[in-house]
Amino acid sequence: MTLSAASNMSKISSEQKAQELILSTLLDGQTRLGGRIVMLECKDIPYLICFYEQFGFIKLEKDYQEGDLIQLIKILREDEIIEGNNI
C-alpha cells in the first residue's frame, strides 16, 4: 500500500467515524424528544446530501436561494423509533 493509499484509507475511516457520530447524535435527539419526523439542514454539498439520502432522508424540494441550507426529512418507521425507556 502506498503512502497516498494509506492516507486515503485514513481519511475514509475518519469520515466514517464522523458519519456515525452524526447519525448517533440525530437518533439521540429523537430518543430525548420523541416524535417520528427528523428534519435537518445542511450545506448544498452533493456528498452530504447523498450521505443523508443513503439513510432514508428525503430532500425537500423548494426554491432554494444561493447560500440557503438544504432541508432534509426522514419519517421514522415504527422499528426505527427508540423509546426513552428502552435505552
N, C-alpha and C positions, 0 to 999 in steps of 0.2 A: 504494500500500500504506500502510495506516495504521500509526501507531506501535505500536498494540496487535498488529496482524497481524505486524509485523516482530519484535516481542518474542516472539510465539508461535512464529514460524519459528526464531528463535534458540534457544528452549527445546527445540524438537523436534530441532534439529541437535545440541545438547548431549546430549540424551537418546540420540540415535542413536549418538553417539561413545562414550558410556558403555556402551551395549549392546554395541557392537563390542569394546570393551575387555574386558568381562565374558566374552564368548564366546572371545575370543583367549586370555584367561587360563585358561579351562577347558580349551581344546584344548592349550595349552602344558603343563598338568599331565598330560594324557593322554599327550602325547609323552614327557615325562620319566619317568612311572611305568608307562606301558603299560596294558594292560587294555582291556576292551570296555565296561565299565559306568561311567558318570559319574553320581554322586549329588551333589545339592546341597540345601542348606536355605535357605529364605528366609522372610521375614515373610509373614503371611497377608494379602497385599495383592493384590487381584484383578489389577491391572495387571502386577505381577511374575509372577504365575502364568501369565497369558495370554502374556506375553513369552516365558517359557521353553517353554510349550507350542507356540508358533509354531516353535520349533527342535527339536521332537520329544521334549521332556521330558514324562514322564507323572507326574502327582501320585499319590503313594502314598496310597491310601485307608485310613485308620485313624481311631480316635477321638482326635482332637487336642483337647488341653485349651486353654483360653484362654491366649494368650501363647506357645504352642508354635510352633516353626518348622515350616513346611510342608516335607516331603521330596519331592523330585522325582528321577526317574532317567531316564537315556537309555541304551539299549543301542546302541552304535555299530555301524553296518553295516560290512561289510568295506571299502567305499570311503571310509569316514569315518576309519578308523584311520590314524594318522600314525606311521610307524616312526621311531625316533630317528635312524637312519642316512639317512633321506630328507629331513632338514631342512637 
